[in-house]
Amino acid sequence: MDDLEKAILLAYEPSVADSALRAQAIAFCDRVKADPSALIRLCLDRLRRSPLVPVQFWCLQALHDVILLRYSSIPPADLPLLRSAMLSLASDRPLPAASPPFLKNKLAQAVAALIRHEYPASSWPDPFLCVLPSLPAADPASIDMFARFLAALDDDLLSLDYPRSPEEVSTASQVKDTMRQQCVPQIARHWYDAASLYNSLDPSLVSLVLDTMRRYITWIDIGLVANDAFVPLLFDLILAPSSTDQLSAAAGSCVLAIVLKRMDHRQKMVLLSSLPLSRIFANPDLVQKVPALVTGYAAEALECYKRLGSADMDGYSPLNLLDEALPSILYVMQESEEMELSNVVDFLSDYVIAMKSHSEKQAMYLSQILEAIRVQILYDPMYRNNLDLPDKIGKEEEDQMGEHRRELLTLFSTICRVAPSVTQLFIQNLVITALSSSKSSVEDVEAMLTLFYRLGETIKEEAARTGNGSLGELVQLLLSARFPCHNHRLVALIYLETVSRFIKFVQDNAQYIPHVLAVFLDERGIHHPNVNVSRRASYLFTRAVKLLKAKFVPYLDVILQGLQDIVAQFTSSDCSSKDLKCSGPEDGSQTFEAIGLLIGMEDVSPEKQSEYLAALLDPLSQKLKGLLSDAKAHGLEESSAKVSTIQQIIMALNALSKGFNERLATSSRPAIGIMFKKTLGVVLEILVSFPNIRALRNKITSFIHRMVEILGASILPFLPMLLKHLLVESEPEDMVDFLVLVNQLICKFSTSLEPILEDVFPAIASRLIEILPRDAFSAVPGCITEEVRELQDLQRTLYTFLHVMANHNLSLVFIAPSCWRFLDAIMQLLLITACSHKDILLRKMCVQIFVKLIKDWCTSYNGDDMVPGFRSFIIEKFAINCCLHSVLDKSFDFRDANSLILFGEIVLAQKVMYEKLGSDFVAYFVSSGLQGANCPHELAEQYYEKLQTNDLKALKSFYHLLIENLRQQQNGSLVFR
């Protein structure tokens, strides 16, 4: 072993203890590569002499690199030696048969790289012709090597399955054209001879040869392989009991390549008809061995049907071929792996769409496809318990099944649209079977209901309401259904979803309302033992009430009686149990919303309405009082069960109130308003006693929103105390909720809220100034923390709050004696935001606030304003910085739609300033603003003229042009014309 071999062994051994020694070895090997000529001779010599695999691989890698990357540096005198040696290694003097596959593959890559550079140029016009004569008498090692060489050439150059540059595509085209003329028939003959000779002696070798052949079928003459010699051989290899799975699959891949060969569709029909696929279709075991061939054949037959129709050609028609293939397709669908299933589903989707006008036979096939879909979407019974009370395994299985079902259910929906009568009959039979058997499994019933639900998604609204055809019978079966496995979570949930999907049927068929109510109110729905099912039923029942409440009113007593125990849970001693700790759209309070929507209907008599409402509000209020008394005596922790119980009750009150409005509570039926005011008093007592518990404060705030809409002006006496306590220890997120509530109050009561706002505004302003530091939003883009995001949300809400105040004639609040000290800070904040905030819409909002304040506070030209100093602030700060400098800045993009809207507001502000501030504004804006920006005198005069007109659009256009020209002037080129 010489130094080179030692160095190579060290270089390929990463576990060498001495890293410095390994680095020296790698450097030594790299130095050997410096001279291409010497490297070629060295490598060829070592490939002949050295038995060490790492040395052989290093030599082949070095040769591959020098050919691929440094070909131009190879001396021309060395090329003949390189060609002959590489071809010899790839044919008559191959590597030893025991050489590992990666060594053979590397040699194949090196030869392919050389072919790529030199063929079909005149320097090496016939490499294939040099190899092919030796192959008939060659040993298996040479055949193996030639197959690997052809595969490597396909990977490296010929295949269009990889991204190629235009130059590579051109080179590949030249190589293919030359090979077609020169050697492809001989190569095809070699494939046939090798497959014939070695299929029983060395099936792995034949599989390799056939894999190479598959690659080349796409571009060689189809007659070289689709002939009386090759086709029988390939089918014998597929059909022979002695064939290995690998060999059968390789032969099947070649037949598939023949089937997929691009050609005229009439020629394709002749080709498909000539292939004895029926021998495969007759044997399910063979179908399972070559599923891709079965699917590909059927897909090509379908394409022929689309192009040629069903006409016979020499006794065959595309429909005949499809009819022959479909049973096997369905078998593949039932037995295949996920990847092949996807291909089958794609084919069947195309097939269904193509069969829009289907015969009785095709309707039978559609029914079989529906059954195959049903079987495929079944859960495995071994996970039944995991899915009922879902644990980690159950949740994973549910997620995987959801992904698995996606394409299958899309196919089902396609069949529903193409053949609705076939689908409805199929579903009807499934329902009848499930109802008639006491042994219907969870999995069968869940799959049936899932398909039933998807059927509902495809039906038009009119059909769903009228129940045309068998659909009405189906819905009737559904509404009265009680399955033996109804207790299982999956069955119960999909049953409820399916009933909800078809709920519109009851709109035109009121006789089924009792059935619908029974579904939701009995153990199939809200009274289901599984809490998740019960809550989902409550949510879906509320949706049904919103749609059908007028039709449900006659059954109000029945509904309330059916929900009596559910309502009582919110006042029971175990209300704080784990089952009730839930947030989101299915927290259990939807039952109260449904009840509120029903008893809030004006069809209910005032006496009954008051009776029902009192029966609901009084127990909830009493429970709150009891909890409050206990909390005062023993304290209240935010994470305690008591807090959870109070939250639940307030959520129930909030949900219940959604059925009522201000007109009902204050005008037509004032008793309702009295009851809600009484309840509000109880809730506010909790806020007063425990204002620092955020979880309660959030729920109380939400409840107050509803009370504002119900009680109207009668809530005003509650507000001072309420708003004061909502501000206690409020964080940014709390302040957002608080300001949203105040905005609602302002929009509702406008100037009636002025005295309350004057009282509470100082606390609001001081808290906001404390929370919002000036540098709160200087974070690097993309690195915004949750804290900064909350502050940004609060800032946006603040500007909305100020905007709402200004536009509801409450600007006097800003200058009230109790609020005056905050005026300067607010004006500075508005100014900074109007000039430079990155959110253009916030800038627009701030400009609008200034415009409204100018209108309110600047009443005449003589400077006799109600706010001392405001006139000079507007002229010297707002006009110059916002209306001029901010739009002169290159960051102001006139191509942006929102920026153009902001620009329009800025121009409007100038018009308002001219109307309210007169010559004070014009003189300062022209002298210190425009002329300070080097605006020519004549342009300033034109600006003044435009300002005096009532044409705001003309003023905006002129000012835009003026700004653009000032920008150009700043760059040294005045272009105003």
Secondary structure, DSSP 8 states (H G I E B T S, - for coil): --HHHHHHHHHT-TT-S-HHHHHHHHHHHHHHTT-HHHHHHHHHHHHHH---HHHHHHHHHHHHHHHHHSGGGS-GGGHHHHHHHHHHHTTTS-S-TTS-HHHHHHHHHHHHHHHHHHSSSTTSS-HHHHHGGGSTT--HHHHHHHHHHHHHHIIIII-SSS---HHHHHHHHHHHHHHHHHTHHHHHHHHHHHHHHHTTT-HHHHHHHHHHHHHHHTTS-GGGTSSTTHHHHHHHHHH-TTS-HHHHHHHHHHHHHHHH----HHHHHHHHHHS-THHHHT-HHHHHH-HHHHHHHHHHHHHHHHHHTT--BTTB-HHHHHHHHHHHHHHHHHHS-HHHHHHHHHHHHHHHHHTSS--HHHHHHHHHHHHHHHHHT---GGGHHHHHTT-HHHHHHHHHHHHHHHHHHHHHHHHHHH-HHHHHHHHHHHHHHHHH-TT--HHHHHHHHHHHHHHHHHS-HHHHHHTTTTHHHHHHHHHH---TTTTSHHHHHHHHHHHHHTGGGGGS-GGGHHHHHHHHHSTTTTT-SSHHHHHHHHHHHHHHHHHHHHHHGGGHHHHHHHTHHHHHGGGSTTTTSGGG---STTSSTHHHHHHHHHHTSTTS-HHHHHHHHHHHHHHHHHHHHHHHHHHHHH---TTSHHHHHHHHHHHHHHHHHTT--HHIIIII-HHHHHHHHHHHHHHHHHHHH-TT-HHHHHHHHHHHHHHHHHHGGGGGGGHHHHHHHHTTT--HHHHHHHHHHHHHHHHHHGGGGHHHHHHHHHHHHHHHHHH--TTTT---TT---HHHHHHHHHHHHHHHHHHHHHHTT-GGGGGSTTTGGGHHHHHHHHHHHHHH-S-HHHHHHHHHHHHHHHHHH---TTS--SSTTHHHHIIIIIIIIIIIIHHHSTTS-TTSHHHHHHHHHHHHHHHHHHHHHHHHHHHHIIIIIIGGGT--HHHHHHHHHHHHSS-HHHHHHHHHHHHHHHHHHHTT-----
